[in-house]
Amino acid sequence: MRLRSIEIVEDRTSEARCDEGFLVLSRLRLRNEYDDDSYSRVYDCDLMSRPGSDAVAALLYHIDGHRRVRVLLRDAIRPPVYLRLHKRFVHADPHVYLSLCELVAGLVEPSDAAGPSGLHQRAAAETHEEAGLAVPVDDFEVVGGETFASPGVSDEKLYFCAAPTDVDAARAGDGDGSVMEEGADVVILELGEAIAACRSGEIPDMKTELGLLRLADHLGFIPQLDCFEDELPPELRKRHRRLGIAAVRDR
């Protein structure tokens, strides 16, 4: 069953409150206080939040006997980007997004433990829910620091957790039961191929591109050369430096 279109049945925008629904919009008036005891002029700020606010993306990969790195992505409908076809943009957009390919991801739940273990727990739960894979919680590892998804309008932070798994055993999971999860499928790509698809716009999802690049660095894989760090000639290997947290702190 493939998606043909998404129909707007009702637009409740004019009658809905900002503080109800899945997304909560706070319309605030702010002012900045400076260290010389002065203040800025009062200005408007709209803030969008989701329940729990923060989210986790799962970097699921497999390295085969030929050291080929393959990653698991998920293809699903995303009504907000599909409905762009009803809008006019300064830079015209010819694309119609019937679905979007992206990393397995989900919101941190109140029941999740605090700290890294809770992030591992959420990554494992989303992996089972969206890809049908039972990956042990202890197999996940937080990759890099957290990042804000869209800091001009949202307070949501995104965390990345990586785990090796049998990507060929993946299947479209049951999802969370919502219509937005219907018809989803899993996509297996080589890591370099997936990164190239992000760069070309074939996979137009920012968290996916960032997550895949972090995974490559985490594994010591150099997608531009299609090889691992330890396969470089000795002189280049000596000069190569990963961009992880430890490398930054060592400067």
C-alpha positions in Angstrom: 0.0 0.0 0.0 1.7 3.2 -1.2 0.7 6.7 -0.3 -1.0 8.6 -3.1 -1.8 11.9 -1.4 -2.7 13.5 2.0 -6.0 15.4 2.2 -6.7 18.2 4.6 -10.1 17.3 6.0 -10.4 20.2 8.5 -8.2 23.2 9.4 -8.7 23.9 13.1 -6.0 26.6 13.4 -8.3 29.6 14.0 -10.2 27.8 16.8 -7.5 25.9 18.5 -5.6 27.1 21.6 -1.8 27.5 21.5 -1.4 25.5 24.7 -3.3 22.3 23.6 -2.4 19.6 21.2 0.7 17.6 20.5 2.7 20.8 19.8 2.4 23.6 22.3 3.1 27.2 21.1 4.1 29.7 23.8 3.7 33.4 22.6 6.1 35.3 24.9 7.3 38.9 25.3 10.9 39.0 26.5 13.6 41.4 27.4 17.4 40.9 27.8 19.2 41.9 31.0 22.9 42.9 30.5 25.8 42.9 33.0 25.8 46.7 33.1 22.2 46.6 34.6 20.7 47.8 31.3 17.8 46.1 29.4 17.0 45.6 25.8 13.7 46.7 24.4 10.8 44.2 24.8 10.5 41.8 21.9 8.2 39.0 20.8 9.3 35.3 20.9 7.3 32.3 19.9 8.4 29.0 21.4 7.3 25.6 20.1 7.6 22.5 22.4 6.7 18.9 22.3 5.9 16.5 25.2 9.2 15.6 26.9 10.9 18.0 24.4 14.1 16.0 23.8 14.5 13.2 21.3 16.9 10.3 20.5 18.1 9.1 17.0 19.4 5.6 16.6 22.4 5.0 14.4 22.0 1.3 13.5 24.7 -0.2 11.4 26.4 -3.5 10.4 30.0 -4.1 9.2 30.3 -7.2 7.1 33.3 -9.4 6.3 34.4 -7.1 3.6 34.3 -4.1 6.0 31.4 -2.7 4.1 29.3 -0.4 6.5 25.6 -0.6 6.0 23.1 1.5 7.8 19.4 1.2 8.6 17.0 4.1 7.8 13.2 4.3 7.9 10.9 5.6 5.1 7.6 7.0 6.4 5.1 9.7 5.6 5.7 13.2 7.0 2.6 15.3 6.5 4.3 18.7 7.4 6.7 18.4 4.5 4.2 16.9 2.1 1.8 19.8 2.7 4.5 22.3 1.5 2.9 21.8 -1.9 0.1 24.1 -0.8 2.5 26.9 0.0 4.4 29.4 -2.1 8.1 29.9 -1.3 10.5 32.6 -2.3 12.7 29.9 -3.6 10.3 27.7 -5.5 10.3 24.0 -4.4 9.3 21.6 -7.2 9.4 18.5 -4.9 6.4 16.7 -3.5 7.4 14.6 -0.5 5.2 11.6 -0.3 7.5 10.1 2.3 10.8 10.9 4.0 13.8 8.6 4.6 15.4 9.2 8.0 17.0 7.7 11.0 15.0 5.7 13.5 14.1 8.3 16.2 11.6 9.1 18.9 10.9 11.4 21.9 12.3 10.7 25.3 9.5 9.4 27.5 9.0 10.3 31.2 9.5 6.6 32.1 13.0 6.6 30.6 15.9 6.6 33.1 17.9 9.8 33.6 21.3 10.2 31.9 22.9 8.1 29.2 21.2 4.9 30.2 17.8 6.5 29.6 19.0 7.5 26.1 20.1 3.9 25.4 16.8 2.7 26.7 14.8 5.0 24.4 17.0 4.2 21.3 16.4 0.5 21.9 12.7 1.0 22.3 12.4 3.0 19.1 14.5 0.5 17.2 12.1 -2.3 18.2 9.0 -0.1 17.5 10.1 1.2 14.1 12.4 -1.5 12.8 11.3 -4.7 14.5 14.8 -5.3 16.0 15.5 -6.3 19.6 18.9 -4.6 20.2 20.1 -4.9 23.8 20.1 -1.6 25.6 23.8 -2.1 26.6 24.8 -2.3 22.9 24.0 1.4 22.4 26.5 4.1 22.9 26.0 7.9 22.9 27.8 9.4 20.0 28.9 13.0 20.5 27.1 15.7 22.4 23.5 16.8 22.0 22.4 19.3 19.4 19.4 21.6 19.1 17.2 20.8 16.1 15.9 24.3 15.4 16.9 26.7 18.2 15.2 29.8 16.7 11.7 28.3 17.4 12.1 25.1 19.4 13.7 24.0 22.7 14.1 20.4 21.5 17.5 18.8 21.9 18.5 15.7 19.9 20.8 13.0 21.1 22.5 10.3 18.9 23.0 6.7 20.0 24.8 4.1 17.9 24.6 0.3 18.0 25.7 -2.6 15.7 22.9 -4.9 14.7 21.8 -7.3 12.0 20.2 -4.7 9.6 19.1 -7.4 7.2 16.7 -8.8 9.9 14.9 -5.4 10.2 11.3 -5.1 9.1 8.8 -2.3 9.3 7.8 -2.3 13.0 4.3 -1.7 14.4 5.1 1.9 15.1 3.2 3.8 17.8 -0.2 3.1 16.4 -0.8 6.4 14.8 -1.8 6.9 11.2 1.5 8.7 10.6 3.2 5.4 11.2 1.2 3.5 8.5 3.0 2.2 5.4 6.5 2.8 6.8 9.3 0.7 5.6 13.0 0.1 6.3 15.8 1.1 3.9 19.3 -0.4 4.0 22.1 1.6 2.4 25.8 1.7 2.5 27.0 4.4 4.8 28.8 6.4 2.1 25.8 6.0 -0.3 23.5 7.3 2.5 25.6 10.3 3.2 25.8 11.1 -0.5 22.0 10.9 -0.7 21.8 13.5 2.1 24.2 15.8 0.4 22.3 15.6 -3.0 18.9 16.2 -1.3 17.6 12.8 -2.1 17.4 12.3 1.7 16.5 15.9 2.8 16.7 15.3 6.6 19.3 17.3 8.6 19.4 15.0 11.6 20.0 12.0 9.3 23.0 13.7 7.6 24.5 14.8 10.9 23.9 11.4 12.5 25.5 9.5 9.6 28.5 11.7 9.6 28.9 11.2 13.3 28.6 7.5 12.9 31.3 7.5 10.2 33.7 9.4 12.5 32.8 7.2 15.4 33.7 4.1 13.4 36.8 5.6 11.9 35.3 5.3 8.4 36.2 7.9 5.8 33.3 8.0 3.3 35.1 10.1 0.8 37.8 7.4 0.4 35.5 4.5 1.1 37.9 3.1 3.7 38.7 2.9 7.4 41.3 5.0 9.1 43.5 2.0 9.7 43.6 1.3 5.9 45.3 4.6 5.2 49.0 4.7 4.4 51.0 5.2 7.6 51.8 8.9 6.9 48.1 9.8 6.2 47.0 7.7 9.2 49.3 9.7 11.4 47.8 12.9 10.2 44.2 11.8 10.3 42.3 12.9 13.4 38.7 12.1 14.3 36.3 14.9 15.2 35.0 13.3 18.3 34.8 14.9 21.8 38.1 13.5 22.9 39.9 15.0 19.9 38.3 18.4 20.6 39.3 18.4 24.3 42.9 17.4 23.4 43.5 20.6 21.5 
